[in-house]
Amino acid sequence: MSGQHHSDYLLIGAGAMGLAFADTLLTELPDATITIVDRHAKPGGH
């Protein structure tokens, strides 16, 4: 993968807590951009 990607927040892990944190961020900062990185293909794989 080449190139650059810009986000305001980088979340490592898309489990329950990662997704809850992303939801809270977007509630408080609706214009924020978030990148979520997880080793699994789908979010919430706990």
Distance bins in CASP14 RR format, pairs under 12 A and 6 or more apart:
PFRMAT RR
TARGET T0000
AUTHOR 0000-0000-0000
RMODE 2
METHOD distances of the structure
MODEL  1
1 37 0 0 0 0 0 1 0 0 0 0 0
4 35 0 0 0 0 0 1 0 0 0 0 0
5 33 0 0 0 0 1 0 0 0 0 0 0
5 34 0 0 0 0 0 1 0 0 0 0 0
5 35 1 0 0 1 0 0 0 0 0 0 0
5 37 0 0 0 0 0 1 0 0 0 0 0
6 32 0 0 0 0 0 1 0 0 0 0 0
6 33 1 0 0 1 0 0 0 0 0 0 0
6 34 0 0 0 0 0 1 0 0 0 0 0
6 35 0 0 0 0 1 0 0 0 0 0 0
7 22 0 0 0 0 0 1 0 0 0 0 0
7 25 0 0 0 0 0 1 0 0 0 0 0
7 32 0 0 0 0 1 0 0 0 0 0 0
7 33 1 0 1 0 0 0 0 0 0 0 0
7 34 1 0 1 0 0 0 0 0 0 0 0
7 35 1 0 1 0 0 0 0 0 0 0 0
7 36 0 0 0 0 1 0 0 0 0 0 0
7 37 0 0 0 0 0 1 0 0 0 0 0
8 22 0 0 0 0 0 1 0 0 0 0 0
8 25 0 0 0 0 1 0 0 0 0 0 0
8 26 0 0 0 0 0 1 0 0 0 0 0
8 28 0 0 0 0 0 1 0 0 0 0 0
8 29 1 0 0 1 0 0 0 0 0 0 0
8 30 0 0 0 0 0 1 0 0 0 0 0
8 31 0 0 0 0 1 0 0 0 0 0 0
8 32 1 0 1 0 0 0 0 0 0 0 0
8 33 1 0 1 0 0 0 0 0 0 0 0
8 34 1 0 0 1 0 0 0 0 0 0 0
8 35 0 0 0 0 1 0 0 0 0 0 0
9 18 0 0 0 0 0 1 0 0 0 0 0
9 21 0 0 0 0 1 0 0 0 0 0 0
9 22 1 0 0 1 0 0 0 0 0 0 0
9 24 0 0 0 0 0 1 0 0 0 0 0
9 25 1 0 0 1 0 0 0 0 0 0 0
9 26 0 0 0 0 1 0 0 0 0 0 0
9 28 0 0 0 0 0 1 0 0 0 0 0
9 29 0 0 0 0 1 0 0 0 0 0 0
9 31 0 0 0 0 0 1 0 0 0 0 0
9 32 1 0 0 1 0 0 0 0 0 0 0
9 33 1 0 0 1 0 0 0 0 0 0 0
9 34 1 0 1 0 0 0 0 0 0 0 0
9 35 1 0 0 1 0 0 0 0 0 0 0
9 36 0 0 0 0 1 0 0 0 0 0 0
9 37 0 0 0 0 0 1 0 0 0 0 0
10 18 0 0 0 0 0 1 0 0 0 0 0
10 21 0 0 0 0 0 1 0 0 0 0 0
10 22 0 0 0 0 0 1 0 0 0 0 0
10 25 0 0 0 0 0 1 0 0 0 0 0
10 32 0 0 0 0 0 1 0 0 0 0 0
10 33 0 0 0 0 0 1 0 0 0 0 0
10 34 1 0 0 1 0 0 0 0 0 0 0
10 35 1 0 1 0 0 0 0 0 0 0 0
10 36 0 0 0 0 1 0 0 0 0 0 0
10 37 1 0 0 1 0 0 0 0 0 0 0
10 38 0 0 0 0 0 1 0 0 0 0 0
11 17 0 0 0 0 1 0 0 0 0 0 0
11 18 1 0 1 0 0 0 0 0 0 0 0
11 19 0 0 0 0 1 0 0 0 0 0 0
11 20 0 0 0 0 0 1 0 0 0 0 0
11 21 1 0 0 1 0 0 0 0 0 0 0
11 22 1 0 1 0 0 0 0 0 0 0 0
11 23 0 0 0 0 0 1 0 0 0 0 0
11 24 0 0 0 0 0 1 0 0 0 0 0
11 25 0 0 0 0 1 0 0 0 0 0 0
11 26 0 0 0 0 0 1 0 0 0 0 0
11 32 0 0 0 0 0 1 0 0 0 0 0
11 33 0 0 0 0 0 1 0 0 0 0 0
11 34 1 0 0 1 0 0 0 0 0 0 0
11 35 1 0 0 1 0 0 0 0 0 0 0
11 36 1 0 1 0 0 0 0 0 0 0 0
11 37 1 0 0 1 0 0 0 0 0 0 0
11 38 0 0 0 0 1 0 0 0 0 0 0
11 43 0 0 0 0 0 1 0 0 0 0 0
12 18 0 0 0 0 1 0 0 0 0 0 0
12 21 0 0 0 0 0 1 0 0 0 0 0
12 22 0 0 0 0 0 1 0 0 0 0 0
12 34 0 0 0 0 0 1 0 0 0 0 0
12 35 0 0 0 0 1 0 0 0 0 0 0
12 36 0 0 0 0 1 0 0 0 0 0 0
12 37 1 0 1 0 0 0 0 0 0 0 0
12 38 1 0 0 1 0 0 0 0 0 0 0
12 39 0 0 0 0 1 0 0 0 0 0 0
13 19 0 0 0 0 1 0 0 0 0 0 0
13 20 0 0 0 0 0 1 0 0 0 0 0
13 21 0 0 0 0 1 0 0 0 0 0 0
13 22 0 0 0 0 1 0 0 0 0 0 0
13 34 0 0 0 0 0 1 0 0 0 0 0
13 35 0 0 0 0 0 1 0 0 0 0 0
13 36 1 0 0 1 0 0 0 0 0 0 0
13 37 1 0 0 1 0 0 0 0 0 0 0
13 38 1 0 1 0 0 0 0 0 0 0 0
13 39 1 0 0 1 0 0 0 0 0 0 0
13 40 0 0 0 0 1 0 0 0 0 0 0
13 42 0 0 0 0 0 1 0 0 0 0 0
13 43 0 0 0 0 1 0 0 0 0 0 0
13 44 0 0 0 0 1 0 0 0 0 0 0
13 45 0 0 0 0 1 0 0 0 0 0 0
13 46 0 0 0 0 1 0 0 0 0 0 0
14 20 0 0 0 0 0 1 0 0 0 0 0
14 21 0 0 0 0 0 1 0 0 0 0 0
14 22 0 0 0 0 1 0 0 0 0 0 0
14 23 0 0 0 0 0 1 0 0 0 0 0
14 34 0 0 0 0 0 1 0 0 0 0 0
14 35 0 0 0 0 0 1 0 0 0 0 0
14 36 1 0 1 0 0 0 0 0 0 0 0
14 37 1 0 0 1 0 0 0 0 0 0 0
14 38 1 1 0 0 0 0 0 0 0 0 0
14 39 0 0 0 0 1 0 0 0 0 0 0
14 40 1 0 0 1 0 0 0 0 0 0 0
14 41 0 0 0 0 1 0 0 0 0 0 0
14 42 1 0 0 1 0 0 0 0 0 0 0
14 43 1 1 0 0 0 0 0 0 0 0 0
14 44 1 0 1 0 0 0 0 0 0 0 0
14 45 1 0 0 1 0 0 0 0 0 0 0
14 46 0 0 0 0 1 0 0 0 0 0 0
15 21 0 0 0 0 1 0 0 0 0 0 0
15 22 0 0 0 0 1 0 0 0 0 0 0
15 23 0 0 0 0 0 1 0 0 0 0 0
15 36 0 0 0 0 1 0 0 0 0 0 0
15 37 0 0 0 0 0 1 0 0 0 0 0
15 38 1 0 0 1 0 0 0 0 0 0 0
15 39 0 0 0 0 0 1 0 0 0 0 0
15 40 0 0 0 0 1 0 0 0 0 0 0
15 42 0 0 0 0 1 0 0 0 0 0 0
15 43 1 0 0 1 0 0 0 0 0 0 0
15 44 1 0 1 0 0 0 0 0 0 0 0
15 45 1 0 1 0 0 0 0 0 0 0 0
15 46 1 0 1 0 0 0 0 0 0 0 0
16 22 0 0 0 0 0 1 0 0 0 0 0
16 23 0 0 0 0 0 1 0 0 0 0 0
16 38 0 0 0 0 0 1 0 0 0 0 0
16 43 0 0 0 0 1 0 0 0 0 0 0
16 44 1 0 0 1 0 0 0 0 0 0 0
16 45 0 0 0 0 1 0 0 0 0 0 0
16 46 1 0 1 0 0 0 0 0 0 0 0
17 23 0 0 0 0 0 1 0 0 0 0 0
17 24 0 0 0 0 0 1 0 0 0 0 0
17 36 0 0 0 0 0 1 0 0 0 0 0
17 38 0 0 0 0 0 1 0 0 0 0 0
17 43 0 0 0 0 0 1 0 0 0 0 0
17 44 0 0 0 0 1 0 0 0 0 0 0
17 45 0 0 0 0 0 1 0 0 0 0 0
17 46 0 0 0 0 1 0 0 0 0 0 0
18 24 0 0 0 0 1 0 0 0 0 0 0
18 25 0 0 0 0 1 0 0 0 0 0 0
18 34 0 0 0 0 1 0 0 0 0 0 0
18 36 1 0 0 1 0 0 0 0 0 0 0
18 37 0 0 0 0 0 1 0 0 0 0 0
18 38 0 0 0 0 1 0 0 0 0 0 0
18 43 0 0 0 0 1 0 0 0 0 0 0
18 44 0 0 0 0 1 0 0 0 0 0 0
18 45 0 0 0 0 0 1 0 0 0 0 0
18 46 0 0 0 0 0 1 0 0 0 0 0
19 25 0 0 0 0 0 1 0 0 0 0 0
19 26 0 0 0 0 0 1 0 0 0 0 0
19 34 0 0 0 0 0 1 0 0 0 0 0
19 36 1 0 0 1 0 0 0 0 0 0 0
19 38 0 0 0 0 1 0 0 0 0 0 0
19 42 0 0 0 0 0 1 0 0 0 0 0
19 43 1 0 1 0 0 0 0 0 0 0 0
19 44 1 0 0 1 0 0 0 0 0 0 0
19 45 0 0 0 0 1 0 0 0 0 0 0
19 46 0 0 0 0 1 0 0 0 0 0 0
20 26 0 0 0 0 0 1 0 0 0 0 0
20 27 0 0 0 0 0 1 0 0 0 0 0
20 36 0 0 0 0 0 1 0 0 0 0 0
20 43 0 0 0 0 0 1 0 0 0 0 0
20 44 0 0 0 0 0 1 0 0 0 0 0
20 46 0 0 0 0 0 1 0 0 0 0 0
21 27 0 0 0 0 0 1 0 0 0 0 0
21 28 0 0 0 0 0 1 0 0 0 0 0
21 29 0 0 0 0 0 1 0 0 0 0 0
21 32 0 0 0 0 0 1 0 0 0 0 0
21 34 0 0 0 0 1 0 0 0 0 0 0
21 36 0 0 0 0 1 0 0 0 0 0 0
22 28 0 0 0 0 0 1 0 0 0 0 0
22 29 0 0 0 0 0 1 0 0 0 0 0
22 32 0 0 0 0 1 0 0 0 0 0 0
22 33 0 0 0 0 0 1 0 0 0 0 0
22 34 1 0 1 0 0 0 0 0 0 0 0
22 35 0 0 0 0 1 0 0 0 0 0 0
22 36 1 0 0 1 0 0 0 0 0 0 0
22 37 0 0 0 0 0 1 0 0 0 0 0
22 38 0 0 0 0 0 1 0 0 0 0 0
22 43 0 0 0 0 1 0 0 0 0 0 0
22 44 0 0 0 0 0 1 0 0 0 0 0
23 29 0 0 0 0 0 1 0 0 0 0 0
23 30 0 0 0 0 0 1 0 0 0 0 0
23 32 0 0 0 0 0 1 0 0 0 0 0
23 34 0 0 0 0 1 0 0 0 0 0 0
23 36 0 0 0 0 0 1 0 0 0 0 0
23 43 0 0 0 0 0 1 0 0 0 0 0
24 30 0 0 0 0 0 1 0 0 0 0 0
24 32 0 0 0 0 0 1 0 0 0 0 0
24 34 0 0 0 0 0 1 0 0 0 0 0
25 31 0 0 0 0 0 1 0 0 0 0 0
25 32 1 0 1 0 0 0 0 0 0 0 0
25 33 0 0 0 0 1 0 0 0 0 0 0
25 34 1 0 0 1 0 0 0 0 0 0 0
25 35 0 0 0 0 0 1 0 0 0 0 0
25 36 0 0 0 0 0 1 0 0 0 0 0
26 32 1 0 0 1 0 0 0 0 0 0 0
26 33 0 0 0 0 1 0 0 0 0 0 0
26 34 1 0 0 1 0 0 0 0 0 0 0
26 36 0 0 0 0 0 1 0 0 0 0 0
28 34 0 0 0 0 0 1 0 0 0 0 0
34 43 0 0 0 0 0 1 0 0 0 0 0
36 42 0 0 0 0 0 1 0 0 0 0 0
36 43 1 0 0 1 0 0 0 0 0 0 0
36 44 0 0 0 0 0 1 0 0 0 0 0
37 43 0 0 0 0 0 1 0 0 0 0 0
38 44 0 0 0 0 1 0 0 0 0 0 0
38 45 0 0 0 0 1 0 0 0 0 0 0
38 46 0 0 0 0 0 1 0 0 0 0 0
39 45 0 0 0 0 1 0 0 0 0 0 0
40 46 0 0 0 0 1 0 0 0 0 0 0
END
